[in-house]
């Protein structure tokens, strides 16, 4: 899960595994696998960084098989 900010300034938590695409034109728009769109204050690069960090955290939590 990653913490993001809507354009109205309210924070929310997004399951990064649901992200299909991230676009910046000029606001950052996240499209989810469900087809929903979310517009956030963070720049695209920041959303990508947080998503990657989240994925790395998950892999550290899973014991090797």
Secondary structure, 3 states (H helix, E strand, C coil): CEEEEECCCCEEEECHHHEEEEEECCCEEEEECCCCEEEECCCHHHHHHHHHHHHHHHHHHCCCC
